[in-house]
Amino acid sequence: MKAKILSGTAIFVFTVLIAVSCNTKSKLLPEARGKHGEVAVVINRSLWQGACGDSIRNYLAYPIMTLPQAEPMFTLIQQDVLSDLMKQLRNILIVNIDPGYENATLTYKANVWANNQLVFNVNAPSADSVIACIDRNKDIIVSRILVKSRDNNIEYYRRIVNPPVVKKIQDKFQVDICIPKEYSLDVDKDDFMWMSREEGDLTMGILMWKEPYTSKEQLDPYRLISKMNEMTKKYVPGPDPGSYMTHESMVPPMVRVFEKDENYYVQVNGLWQMEAGFMGGPYVNTSMVDAKRGQIVTGVGFVFFPRKEKRDYVRQLEAILYTMTPMKENGNTTEKK
């Protein structure tokens, strides 16, 4: 039998049909439901109540130390079976134990039953192997969910950007950043800007400033915190006489260093308090080196929401600050899609 060879035209048509089919499937899927920080765990209840469930909680729902109240990395929702309604949730972890499996494996896939969805499958021969598998892959699971959440937030914010505020930031700091329209410009000084979002008891703020970049020592996390304290003492007063915003030194900050589009960033998460006052909450400080202009541009997002959960609001601020990118000389951003 002779092998059949597709012509160039046939290959092109076949490729187009595949692309159209994939795009059509994506458009037909419903949008994922649930909060970004929620993970549905499909697992037998007896396993969930035992050592297997304890390990999953320890690996995925450990407390975040840079929040003023106890909040988990992810909120876990246990289900015995995967119902049609559950299939539309944003993040799903399915644990399947069968002695027929030779080894425990983790697989994950996006957009299985809904758009902007992540589905993780753990197939294992025993409960102990499930524990070992999640232990090996916990960083992958956490990272995938956080990155997907961040990217979804950024995609949404790009649709509701505040052009006048972004233009002022571009003119003052020579950076592009995606500030949503729900933020208003409250303070605009020579070397400082303050944007805020007020909704009932919720206050979210974004502070920005720049300084000349002279040495790597400036990027030391505690040096960045010291600079933040200097700027907030100068520009962020509290409601009481002599009060001002400052870093809460009782809780060690968490630091993450990363590069994006050949630019160097330092992210510091910590707690703030009101010196000589009674306010406080979490903050995220993202500092970026704009090497071509010889400057460091810093954005600080903070939350004040008394007695309420703040985890997801901090992650929203992290997403906004992640979009901070040096502008090109012609005024266009260097950020890659």
C-alpha distance (Angstrom), angle and dihedral (degrees) to the residues before:
residue distance angle dihedral
M1 . . .
K2 3.79 . .
A3 3.78 118.1 .
K4 3.77 114.6 -114.2
I5 3.81 115.6 -123.6
L6 3.79 120.7 -156.6
S7 3.77 115.1 -132.7
G8 3.81 120.0 -124.5
T9 3.80 90.0 -103.0
A10 3.79 92.3 50.6
I11 3.81 91.8 49.8
F12 3.79 90.5 50.7
V13 3.80 92.7 49.9
F14 3.82 91.3 46.4
T15 3.82 91.6 50.7
V16 3.79 92.3 48.6
L17 3.81 91.0 49.8
I18 3.81 90.8 52.9
A19 3.82 91.7 49.2
V20 3.80 92.4 47.7
S21 3.80 90.6 47.3
C22 3.83 92.3 52.3
N23 3.80 92.8 46.6
T24 3.79 91.1 47.0
K25 3.81 90.9 51.7
S26 3.81 90.7 50.3
K27 3.80 91.5 50.7
L28 3.80 91.9 48.0
L29 3.80 94.0 52.8
P30 3.81 117.4 93.4
E31 3.80 119.3 -118.2
A32 3.79 113.4 -93.4
R33 3.81 115.6 -98.1
G34 3.79 130.9 -142.9
K35 3.79 135.1 47.2
H36 3.78 121.9 -53.4
G37 3.80 91.3 -118.1
E38 3.81 95.9 53.2
V39 3.81 123.6 97.6
A40 3.81 122.3 -170.2
V41 3.82 109.9 -144.9
V42 3.81 113.3 -158.6
I43 3.80 104.8 -158.8
N44 3.79 139.3 130.8
R45 3.81 110.0 -84.9
S46 3.80 94.3 -127.2
L47 3.81 89.8 54.3
W48 3.80 90.3 46.5
Q49 3.78 91.4 54.0
G50 3.81 92.7 49.1
A51 3.80 137.9 58.4
C52 3.80 92.6 -61.3
G53 3.79 92.3 58.2
D54 3.81 91.4 43.5
S55 3.79 90.9 55.4
I56 3.81 93.2 48.7
R57 3.80 90.0 51.2
N58 3.81 91.5 47.0
Y59 3.81 92.3 50.1
L60 3.82 99.9 40.7
A61 3.80 107.8 20.9
Y62 3.80 102.7 43.2
P63 3.83 114.9 141.9
I64 3.81 118.6 -91.6
M65 3.78 106.0 -124.8
T66 3.82 96.8 -155.9
L67 3.80 94.9 64.3
P68 3.81 122.3 88.4
Q69 3.81 93.4 -131.7
A70 3.80 130.0 41.0
E71 3.80 107.7 -85.2
P72 3.83 125.8 158.9
M73 3.78 126.7 -124.0
F74 3.82 86.3 -116.7
T75 3.79 132.4 5.9
L76 3.81 106.3 -123.6
I77 3.81 121.8 -148.0
Q78 3.81 113.5 -166.4
Q79 3.80 120.6 -148.5
D80 3.83 129.2 175.2
V81 3.81 94.0 -148.8
L82 3.78 135.6 19.7
S83 3.78 105.8 -112.1
D84 3.81 124.3 -167.6
L85 3.80 88.8 -104.9
M86 3.79 91.6 51.9
K87 3.80 90.5 52.2
Q88 3.80 89.2 70.1
L89 3.81 94.8 58.5
R90 3.79 120.0 114.9
N91 3.82 101.1 -122.5
I92 3.82 123.3 26.2
L93 3.80 130.4 179.1
I94 3.81 113.8 -169.3
V95 3.81 117.9 -165.1
N96 3.79 114.9 -163.1
I97 3.82 120.0 -179.9
D98 3.80 119.0 -166.6
P99 3.83 126.2 155.0
G100 3.79 86.8 -140.1
Y101 3.79 91.5 73.7
E102 3.79 112.1 95.7
N103 3.82 95.5 -155.4
A104 3.78 138.3 7.4
T105 3.81 113.2 -101.2
L106 3.80 136.9 -179.1
T107 3.79 121.3 -148.5
Y108 3.78 129.1 172.1
K109 3.78 135.5 -169.8
A110 3.80 136.3 -178.9
N111 3.81 127.8 -127.3
V112 3.80 98.4 8.1
W113 3.82 98.4 149.5
A114 3.83 100.9 -4.0
N115 3.78 140.7 23.4
N116 3.81 116.8 -94.1
Q117 3.79 90.4 19.6
L118 3.81 131.6 137.4
V119 3.81 120.9 -157.9
F120 3.82 120.5 -169.5
N121 3.82 121.1 -167.9
V122 3.80 123.8 -162.5
N123 3.79 111.4 -168.8
A124 3.79 112.3 -175.5
P125 3.82 141.4 157.5
S126 3.83 94.7 -131.4
A127 3.80 145.0 9.3
D128 3.80 91.1 -105.0
S129 3.79 91.2 55.2
V130 3.82 89.7 50.3
I131 3.80 88.9 56.0
A132 3.80 91.9 48.8
C133 3.82 92.4 46.2
I134 3.79 94.7 52.0
D135 3.79 90.2 44.4
R136 3.83 89.5 56.0
N137 3.78 93.4 45.9
K138 3.81 104.3 32.6
D139 3.81 93.5 108.5
I140 3.81 90.8 52.2
I141 3.81 92.2 50.3
V142 3.81 93.8 47.4
S143 3.81 93.6 44.1
R144 3.81 94.7 47.7
I145 3.79 92.7 51.3
L146 3.81 94.5 45.2
V147 3.81 93.8 47.2
K148 3.81 91.7 47.3
S149 3.80 90.1 49.4
R150 3.80 91.8 48.6
D151 3.80 93.3 48.1
N152 3.81 91.8 48.1
N153 3.80 90.5 51.3
I154 3.81 91.6 48.8
E155 3.80 91.8 48.6
Y156 3.81 89.3 53.2
Y157 3.81 94.6 45.4
R158 3.79 91.5 52.1
R159 3.80 87.8 62.0
I160 3.81 93.8 53.1
V161 3.81 101.8 36.6
N162 3.82 121.3 154.9
P163 3.85 102.4 -127.7
P164 3.86 98.7 -170.8
V165 3.82 92.6 51.9
V166 3.81 92.6 44.2
K167 3.83 89.8 50.9
K168 3.82 91.4 53.0
I169 3.81 90.1 50.4
Q170 3.80 90.8 49.2
D171 3.79 91.8 51.0
K172 3.80 94.6 46.7
F173 3.82 103.2 37.7
Q174 3.84 104.2 17.6
V175 3.78 91.0 -126.9
D176 3.76 134.1 117.0
I177 3.80 118.4 -133.7
C178 3.79 133.3 165.5
I179 3.83 106.6 -119.1
P180 3.83 111.3 178.1
K181 3.79 119.0 -129.2
E182 3.82 91.1 -113.9
Y183 3.82 87.8 74.3
S184 3.80 118.3 83.5
L185 3.81 126.4 -159.6
D186 3.82 108.0 -111.7
V187 3.83 104.3 165.6
D188 3.81 128.0 26.5
K189 3.81 114.1 176.6
D190 3.80 131.9 159.5
D191 3.82 94.0 -90.9
F192 3.81 102.8 13.7
M193 3.82 143.3 57.3
W194 3.80 131.7 -172.8
M195 3.82 124.2 -164.4
S196 3.80 122.5 -177.6
R197 3.78 142.7 -171.4
E198 3.81 117.5 -155.2
E199 3.81 122.1 -170.3
G200 3.79 115.9 160.3
D201 3.81 108.0 -63.8
L202 3.81 91.6 -9.3
T203 3.80 120.0 99.4
M204 3.80 121.5 179.1
G205 3.77 120.4 178.9
I206 3.80 136.8 -172.9
L207 3.80 118.3 -160.3
M208 3.81 122.8 -171.1
W209 3.80 136.3 -172.9
K210 3.79 140.4 149.4
E211 3.78 136.9 -144.3
P212 3.82 136.1 -177.4
Y213 3.80 114.1 -84.1
T214 3.80 109.5 -130.1
S215 3.80 106.7 149.8
K216 3.81 144.2 3.0
E217 3.81 88.9 -111.1
Q218 3.81 87.4 76.8
L219 3.81 88.3 68.0
D220 3.78 94.2 60.1
P221 3.84 104.5 122.2
Y222 3.80 93.6 -126.7
R223 3.79 90.3 48.7
L224 3.81 88.5 53.3
I225 3.82 89.7 49.4
S226 3.81 90.3 49.7
K227 3.81 90.5 52.0
M228 3.80 89.6 48.3
N229 3.81 90.5 52.6
E230 3.79 89.7 50.5
M231 3.81 92.8 52.1
T232 3.80 96.6 42.4
K233 3.81 92.2 48.4
K234 3.78 88.0 53.8
Y235 3.80 99.9 42.3
V236 3.84 111.2 15.7
P237 3.82 109.9 65.2
G238 3.78 123.3 177.0
P239 3.80 128.4 -128.8
D240 3.83 93.3 -98.0
P241 3.82 124.1 72.0
G242 3.81 110.9 -89.5
S243 3.82 94.1 9.4
Y244 3.80 123.9 129.6
M245 3.79 140.9 162.4
T246 3.82 117.9 -87.5
H247 3.81 141.8 158.8
E248 3.82 116.2 -82.5
S249 3.81 102.6 -126.5
M250 3.82 96.7 -168.9
V251 3.82 91.7 79.3
P252 3.84 118.2 57.7
P253 3.82 112.0 -123.3
M254 3.81 122.6 -119.9
V255 3.81 115.7 -127.0
R256 3.80 131.1 -157.2
V257 3.80 124.5 -179.5
F258 3.80 120.5 -164.4
E259 3.79 144.0 154.8
K260 3.79 125.2 -131.0
D261 3.79 124.8 -178.9
E262 3.83 89.2 -11.8
N263 3.81 91.4 -55.1
Y264 3.80 122.9 121.9
Y265 3.82 121.1 -129.3
V266 3.80 136.2 -176.4
Q267 3.81 117.4 -162.3
V268 3.80 119.7 -164.8
N269 3.81 121.2 -172.7
G270 3.77 118.3 -166.5
L271 3.78 147.2 126.4
W272 3.78 128.1 -81.1
Q273 3.77 129.9 -156.4
M274 3.77 136.2 -173.1
E275 3.80 109.6 -106.8
A276 3.82 107.8 -132.7
G277 3.80 87.6 5.7
F278 3.80 143.3 79.8
M279 3.80 105.0 -116.2
G280 3.79 129.6 102.4
G281 3.78 148.0 141.5
P282 3.82 144.6 144.8
Y283 3.78 127.4 -48.3
V284 3.80 138.8 -174.1
N285 3.81 119.7 -149.7
T286 3.83 115.5 -162.6
S287 3.80 116.4 -175.7
M288 3.81 121.4 -173.5
V289 3.79 129.7 -165.4
D290 3.81 112.7 -133.6
A291 3.80 94.4 -166.5
K292 3.82 96.4 179.0
R293 3.79 91.6 57.9
G294 3.79 94.4 35.5
Q295 3.80 95.0 -123.5
I296 3.79 143.5 117.5
V297 3.78 115.4 -136.8
T298 3.79 116.7 -161.5
G299 3.78 129.9 -164.6
V300 3.80 120.9 -171.8
G301 3.79 121.4 -168.4
F302 3.79 119.4 -168.0
V303 3.81 137.6 179.8
F304 3.78 131.4 -148.5
F305 3.81 112.5 -175.2
P306 3.82 110.6 141.4
R307 3.82 116.1 -137.4
K308 3.82 92.2 -9.3
E309 3.81 132.7 108.8
K310 3.80 113.4 -91.2
R311 3.81 106.0 177.4
D312 3.78 97.7 101.2
Y313 3.82 92.8 44.7
V314 3.81 90.5 54.9
R315 3.80 89.6 51.2
Q316 3.80 89.8 51.5
L317 3.82 89.2 54.4
E318 3.81 90.8 47.1
A319 3.81 88.4 55.0
I320 3.81 92.8 50.2
L321 3.81 93.0 48.8
Y322 3.81 90.8 45.8
T323 3.82 88.2 66.3
M324 3.82 91.0 61.6
T325 3.82 106.4 119.5
P326 3.84 134.7 160.9
M327 3.78 114.5 -102.5
K328 3.77 121.6 -121.9
E329 3.78 119.1 -114.7
N330 3.81 90.0 -100.1
G331 3.78 90.3 56.5
N332 3.78 98.1 -102.2
T333 3.77 122.7 122.8
T334 3.79 120.4 -105.0
E335 3.79 91.5 -145.2
K336 3.77 115.5 123.4
K337 3.77 121.2 -139.1
